[in-house]
Amino acid sequence: MLASITDFLDGYLARKHDMVTMFGKLLDPLADKLLVLTAYLIILDRQRLEAWVVIFMIGREMGITGLRAFLAAEGIVLSASNMGKWKTTFQIVSLSFLFIGDIHKYFDLIGVWTAYLALVFSLVSAYSYVSGFWSLLGEKIMAEQIRKGGG
């Protein structure tokens, strides 16, 4: 939770003081994913969450990161969606409760249920990203065809 808070503050301050860099735009999402996916693996090792939930989360993160990297290589930016931001929020809440689940059984229960909510947001946002990917890629192909005089 502390790492997530400091990450949020870092981004907020960078935007507020107009200090956003390309290096930060590239590394911040990767660092976020490394943080969250590492936490999921620890939770999985502690048997706090079912493996299929963690597999879906890891698969989604890898897939969307791949799509965004592909588009970035083509000079196209696919921005984070609100659903993706909600997914991240529920992931952080879920993981925080799962890490302290030993304190009280309700913490563990809250962690599991918010993990399921994060999964729902994860799947909905993945659909949004994939749709956006095909739309942006189609626009780029059309623009190239028009530029070449093909139509």
RAUR-V667843 format. One record per helix or strand. SS is the DSSP state (~ for helix, > for strand). FROM is the first residue (numbers start at 1). TO is the last residue. If there is no record, write none. Layout:
ss = {SS/SS}
from = {FROM/FROM}
to = {TO/TO}
//
This chain:
ss = {~/~/~/~/~}
from = {2/22/51/82/105}
to = {16/45/73/99/147}
//
